[in-house]
Amino acid sequence: MARVVITGANRGIGLALTRQLVDRGDEVIAACRTPSEELEATDAHVHPGLDVTDIDSISRLASDLGEAPVDMLINNAGRLSNQSLGEMDAAAVAEMKQQFEVNSLGPVLVSQAVSEKMGQGGRIGIVTSRMGSIEDNTSGGSYGYRMSKAAVNIAGVSLAHDLKPRGIAVALLHPGFVRTEMTGMRGHVEPEEAATGLLERLDALDLSNTGHFWHANGERLPW
Ligand SMILES: NC(=O)c1ccc[n+]([C@@H]2O[C@H](COP(=O)([O-])OP(=O)(O)OC[C@H]3O[C@@H](n4cnc5c(N)ncnc54)[C@H](OP(=O)(O)O)[C@@H]3O)[C@@H](O)[C@H]2O)c1
């Protein structure tokens, strides 16, 4: 049985990850800003009040974890909105900064705090997006989201280097195009299928493949 921490666990992919980990017998600390009825209905330990842009709430999560070691952290919380060239006004800039806080800084700060609870063999997943891949950007636009996911990709590689001496491995993971609130319920796969693939990648994560960028379906993605 592994002890797993998930952010953004109240809905979408985070909720599907929580359910699958609970079903296989893992101890899940399901962190979110506000718990949902669906999350409360699981056997996860729900940790409310985690806003990944609020460093004090990240500290509270770390202290709530106590002394028992954490085996895996899944940085899943994320934010998406679209900004287009020619339409970036002050409101759009504020929204772009917010995406950077949630998608880029959030996983770094949560990983910094929770990795302190990890020993050799610890695993950290960062749910990023192929929208943050420079090579894969064939259509432009989505400035805030693309920039924030590209930023977290390079941060994830730094985390992989910095945590390797402590025996902790890090994966950058794209879940696929998933039917959640984030995509207006459009997409190619359901959250359950994405969660299954993400957990397969995390189960296969170790120091030999730390710092890599994977699609949930097992494909290596270009930076
Ligand atoms: N769906 C896709 O096709 C797709 C594709 C590529 C990558 N992703 C990534 O997959 C992850 C999960 O997305 P999803 O599709 O499941 O989206 P979602 O249904 O919109 O869920 C987003 C989650 O992030 C949480 N969140 C947002 N801002 C937060 C903050 N400041 N602090 C803490 N939690 C926060 C939300 O909590 P609240 O309910 O409190 O807002 C929610 O739990 C994200 O990182 C996303 O970028 C998704």
The ligand as a Tripos MOL2 file, in Angstrom:
@<TRIPOS>MOLECULE
LIG
   48    52     1     0     0
SMALL
NO_CHARGES

@<TRIPOS>ATOM
      1 N1         -8.4910   17.9150  -19.7210 N.am      1 LIG1
      2 C1         -7.5090   17.8980  -20.6150 C.2       1 LIG1
      3 O1         -7.7170   17.6300  -21.8170 O.2       1 LIG1
      4 C2         -6.0890   18.1820  -20.1810 C.ar      1 LIG1
      5 C3         -5.0770   18.1210  -21.1620 C.ar      1 LIG1
      6 C4         -3.7570   18.3700  -20.7850 C.ar      1 LIG1
      7 C5         -3.4610   18.6330  -19.4650 C.ar      1 LIG1
      8 N2         -4.4680   18.7130  -18.5280 N.ar      1 LIG1
      9 C6         -4.0830   19.0010  -17.1520 C.3       1 LIG1
     10 O2         -4.6700   18.0420  -16.2940 O.3       1 LIG1
     11 C7         -4.8260   18.6100  -14.9840 C.3       1 LIG1
     12 C8         -6.2260   18.3340  -14.4820 C.3       1 LIG1
     13 O3         -7.1430   19.0130  -15.3380 O.3       1 LIG1
     14 P1         -8.6570   18.5720  -15.5530 P.3       1 LIG1
     15 O4         -8.8340   18.3410  -17.0080 O.co2     1 LIG1
     16 O5         -9.0660   17.5280  -14.5850 O.co2     1 LIG1
     17 O6         -9.3740   19.9850  -15.2250 O.3       1 LIG1
     18 P2        -10.5350   20.4410  -14.2470 P.3       1 LIG1
     19 O7        -11.6490   19.4560  -14.2360 O.co2     1 LIG1
     20 O8        -10.8000   21.8460  -14.6570 O.co2     1 LIG1
     21 O9         -9.8420   20.3850  -12.8050 O.3       1 LIG1
     22 C9         -8.8680   21.3120  -12.4610 C.3       1 LIG1
     23 C10        -8.5040   21.0600  -11.0190 C.3       1 LIG1
     24 O10        -7.4840   21.9850  -10.6300 O.3       1 LIG1
     25 C11        -7.9060   22.6350   -9.4440 C.3       1 LIG1
     26 N3         -7.3380   23.9570   -9.2740 N.ar      1 LIG1
     27 C12        -7.4010   25.0260  -10.1120 C.ar      1 LIG1
     28 N4         -6.7940   26.0810   -9.5630 N.ar      1 LIG1
     29 C13        -6.3280   25.6860   -8.3440 C.ar      1 LIG1
     30 C14        -5.6110   26.3030   -7.3030 C.ar      1 LIG1
     31 N5         -5.2490   27.6030   -7.3750 N.pl3     1 LIG1
     32 N6         -5.2810   25.5790   -6.2080 N.ar      1 LIG1
     33 C15        -5.6640   24.2940   -6.0970 C.ar      1 LIG1
     34 N7         -6.3650   23.6470   -7.0540 N.ar      1 LIG1
     35 C16        -6.6820   24.3220   -8.1640 C.ar      1 LIG1
     36 C17        -9.4370   22.7070   -9.5640 C.3       1 LIG1
     37 O11       -10.0030   22.9930   -8.3060 O.3       1 LIG1
     38 P3        -11.3310   23.9250   -8.1560 P.3       1 LIG1
     39 O12       -12.4970   23.0040   -8.3460 O.co2     1 LIG1
     40 O13       -11.1970   24.4670   -6.7810 O.co2     1 LIG1
     41 O14       -11.2540   24.9720   -9.2230 O.co2     1 LIG1
     42 C18        -9.6880   21.2880  -10.0700 C.3       1 LIG1
     43 O15        -9.6410   20.3770   -9.0040 O.3       1 LIG1
     44 C19        -4.4700   20.0960  -15.1220 C.3       1 LIG1
     45 O16        -3.1490   20.3180  -14.6890 O.3       1 LIG1
     46 C20        -4.5710   20.3260  -16.6240 C.3       1 LIG1
     47 O17        -3.8010   21.4180  -17.0500 O.3       1 LIG1
     48 C21        -5.7590   18.4780  -18.8500 C.ar      1 LIG1
@<TRIPOS>BOND
     1     1     2 1
     2     2     3 2
     3     2     4 1
     4     4     5 ar
     5     4    48 ar
     6     5     6 ar
     7     6     7 ar
     8     7     8 ar
     9     8     9 1
    10     8    48 ar
    11     9    10 1
    12     9    46 1
    13    10    11 1
    14    11    12 1
    15    11    44 1
    16    12    13 1
    17    13    14 1
    18    14    15 2
    19    14    16 1
    20    14    17 1
    21    17    18 1
    22    18    19 2
    23    18    20 1
    24    18    21 1
    25    21    22 1
    26    22    23 1
    27    23    24 1
    28    23    42 1
    29    24    25 1
    30    25    26 1
    31    25    36 1
    32    26    27 ar
    33    26    35 ar
    34    27    28 ar
    35    28    29 ar
    36    29    30 ar
    37    29    35 ar
    38    30    31 1
    39    30    32 ar
    40    32    33 ar
    41    33    34 ar
    42    34    35 ar
    43    36    37 1
    44    36    42 1
    45    37    38 1
    46    38    39 2
    47    38    40 1
    48    38    41 1
    49    42    43 1
    50    44    45 1
    51    44    46 1
    52    46    47 1
@<TRIPOS>SUBSTRUCTURE
     1 LIG1         1 GROUP 0 **** ****
